C-alpha cells in the first residue's frame, strides 16, 4: 500500500511547485522541454511542481537558468500562506 503524506496548503514545497509551474507556463514551455533544458528528470520535475519533492538549491539554480530567470524569482510566492 502506498504511504499517504499529509501536506498542508501552506507547505513551501506546494507553494514553490505552484510558482514554478505558473512561471513555466507563462514562458510557454512544457515540463518535458524544461526537464531537457535543465538536465532534471521530467518525472522528478513533475513531483516538484506537485509539491511532492523537496528540491535542492542546485536544482533550483538549474531550473532558473533554463527558464532564464534569477533563482529568487522561483522563490517569490505568497509568504503569508506559510
Secondary structure, 3 states (H helix, E strand, C coil): CCCCCCCCCCCHHHHHHHHHHHHHHHHCCCHHHHHHHHCCCHHHHHHHHCCCCCCCHHHHHHHHHHHCCCHHHHCCCCHHHC
